[in-house]
Amino acid sequence: AAIRLPAEVLPVRYDISVTPDADKMSFAGHVDIQLDVRKATSKVVLNALELSLDKATLDNGVPAKITPDGAAQRATFDFGREMAVGRHTLHIDYRGVINSYSAGLFALDYDTPQGRRKQLITQFESADARRFVPSWDEPNRKAVFQISVTAPADQFAVSNMPVASTQMVGAMRKTTFQPTPKMSTYLIFLGVGDLDRISESVDGVDVGVVFRRGAQDKARFALDAAAEILRYYNDYFGVKYPLPKLDLVAAPGAGGFGAMENWGAILYFENALLVDPKLSTEHDKQYVYLVIAHEMAHQWF
């Protein structure tokens, strides 16, 4: 079987809404995908892994017959009649799992003086966005992404772009982020939890560090480093950092890697980002500075 997805249909934009249930380690999702049909076809083939695809319709309600293929990590949506060349919209209702290891949407448990907490994080490199949303999970199939998450109102949500709007949904808050530029699926990021943020404006960019509540004193070194490095890179590369904000997100525990260069929302495990002013050594600071600089360089490359 071919590894690559068919090229008759390509994505233009995804509007993704998810509602995680951290206790049940699952989430509900809905996506509207704007399609560019290059060649008339009755089928759309997407990557999907460990997703329950409940319902799919095209444009104004043409239902799809959904055929998942777990071994190939894909699903075929057959509409029974050809889609004309041009723009269409595919609507999909689906459900997914929250993993306990760092692939797709996953959970990290950690202890606090108030008891156990759970932080939700995504890790999509290299091919795990398909665990979060049915998609063209290939790096050259770039598209615009607008992400919404509905979570408990006392939790903080962070993604690649700044918040566009929030609205209450019962006891929950729905946070919708601004649309991204065209980008690859593996660079999408979403984090939700008992989090806090410190920030400063650097060359017109809102630079922030996001961390578990109570760790503010450990985040200051990273913010100062990021501000210094951003000014340096803007000058050195001769190309300004292109997004309106850049967050460095600290995740508790470990995930088998140190950090991941999600565009506008770089994920770091705490030992690669947080510095305890009372306990950290000069070597610790140099290591954190190095990892911050490495991941920030990826924002251009």
BELURVEN-V296981 format. One line per field, one symbol per residue. ss: DSSP state (h for helix, s for strand, l for the rest). psi: psi as a letter, one per 30 degrees, with the letter a starting at -180 (. if undefined). burial: # if it has 16 or more other ideal C-beta (glycine too) atoms within 10 Angstrom, else .. A space follows every 50 residues. Layout:
# BELURVEN-V296981
ss = ???
psi = ???
burial = ???
This chain:
# BELURVEN-V296981
ss = llllllllsssssssssssssllllsssssssssssslllssssssslll sssssssslllsslsssssllllssssssssssllsssssssssssslsl lllsssssssssllssssssssslllllhhhlllslllllllssssssss sslllsssslllsssssssllsssssslllllslhhhllsssslssssss ssllsssssssslllhhhhhhhhhhhhhhhhhhhhhhlllllllssssss slllllllssllllssssshhhlllllllllhhhhhhhhhhhhhhhhlll l
psi = kkelllgfklkekkjkkkjkjeefhllklkkjjkkjjfkklfkkklkkkh kjjekklkcggjlkkkjkjeefhlkkjkfflkklkaklkkkkklllkjlg likbklkkklklfgaklkkklkjfkfhgfffekklihkffillkkkkkkj lkfglkkkaellkellkkjbglkjkkllkllkllefgkkkkkaillklll kjhgkjklkklkkfgefffeeeeeeeeeeeeeeeeefgkkkflfljkjkk klblgglelkhkjfikkklefgekkjfffkleeeeeeeeeeeeeeeefff .
burial = ....#..####.########.#..#.#####.#.#.#...#.######## #.#..###.....#.#.#....#######...#....#.###.######. .#######........#########.############..###.###### #...#######...........########..#############.#.#. .#..#.######..#..##.###.###.##..##......#.#.###### ##..#..##################...........###.##..##..#. .
